[in-house]
């Protein structure tokens, strides 16, 4: 939906409003419809927003937005799917229709308890203009990004780490670059810039310097698994993710995940993308026919793909994480200007053990140690396993079975990396990607369910296969998924593909 930027600084004012606005401009691609800023306390508090107008797209809902009592001000990125219900439940008095206003009015009413009531994807900062206290918050799964730098004279918070770095320049994090080559992302909590931290999913950062977790997933007492209950949760999630005042479309590959999202949605237009000799367009046509959707196909070639990678690296100011970011961008760019919201299938593989090779291995494997696990999972056979990444894995594994660890690793390490990929690639094209499988209710329902419910010796994602069969999208069940693959025919191994890709990314931003 947007890009946000916030500065809280001391009386020396190292960051003036002009420099702040210039940094905000560098992420304007996240929200090209409107740019807003606010300056308080003689420049000690600076708030900025780049808006992609989705809910109540009129100028009166441009940000920053102040609460009706004048005390609180917010900059917000994301969507709150239950915001209308929250207005009714808490009898909130709102002047307009945006979910941003709902958040700030709810906070004005019940304080930090408001965060736990938000159902959606979000990264936000709320400031108390009376006391200068503030709270930075990120959703439970890390669907929307949030980064910060805290020094003695200023705290800077932004949607993009390169934006933070523009205001508080730092050196590159060498460990993060090794982590990129091996595991496609820095260790959670870190970025590619020294001193620029990632706020972890489900956490709050406060003006007092405290960081605490306000939400997450847990093993709770619950009923036995019920296929109909799962179907209802997914159906409800898809329905709520269609909340929009602009047209909604869907990505469609030849796989189960996107087929279910499309089938359960009311969208008419779907999009598939690929290379001429590596795509799922024919499979997507079968699914479109079964679901009664219209399919738009987008084909690119190796030269355009390479140039797109370079352009996106320069736009982002850091390396891309996954080659198909280029395909996602080109797919989103091909959508009609009015089609600002796109539904995608991220999260299904993590919830339903779609990475069947590593999940089957985890069923009866003895723990081989962090380094051996990362070699099995990773994307390089030559990059050394760094201490920071190894410690992260060992800490997550402590006290768990191999299977429980692998489930957690894919939910807390792998999935947020893919969500960051989807967020950037879609926002670079000024589109908002929404991920119905990554709903709090759905993730909580499947967490720590027995493996045999999701995986057997021949098939993975068993509940989703049953749902496809019930919905009539059976063509997806007979084929091997390749997704939006950006692998050129000249590449022989996954390791070679990623080595070439990262070499190109680092060269494009002159980090090599």
Protein Blocks (a to p, Z undefined) as FASTA:
>chain_A
ZZcddddddfkopacfklmmmmmmmmmmmommbccdddeehhpaccddddddfbhpbfkl
pccdddfkomaccddedddfklmmmmmmnopacfblcfklmmmmmmmmnommlmmmpgcd
dddddddfknopacddddfkomagcdddddfkbccddfblklmmmmmgcdddfklmmmmm
mnopacehiafbehiacddehiacdfkopacdfbdcdddddddddfklmmmmmmmmmmmm
mgccbdcdddddfbfklmmmmmmpmbfbdcddddfklccklmmmmmmmmnopacdddddd
fklmmmmmmmmmmmnopacfbfklmmmmmmmmmpcfklmbccdfehjlmmnopalmlmmm
mmmpccebjklmmmmmmmcfkbccdfklmmmmmmmmgopafklmmmmmmmmmmmmmmmmm
mmmmmmmnopacddfklcfklmmmmgopafklmocfkbghklmmmmmmmnopamlmmpcc
ebjafbdfkbmbfklmmmmmmmmmmmmnopZZ
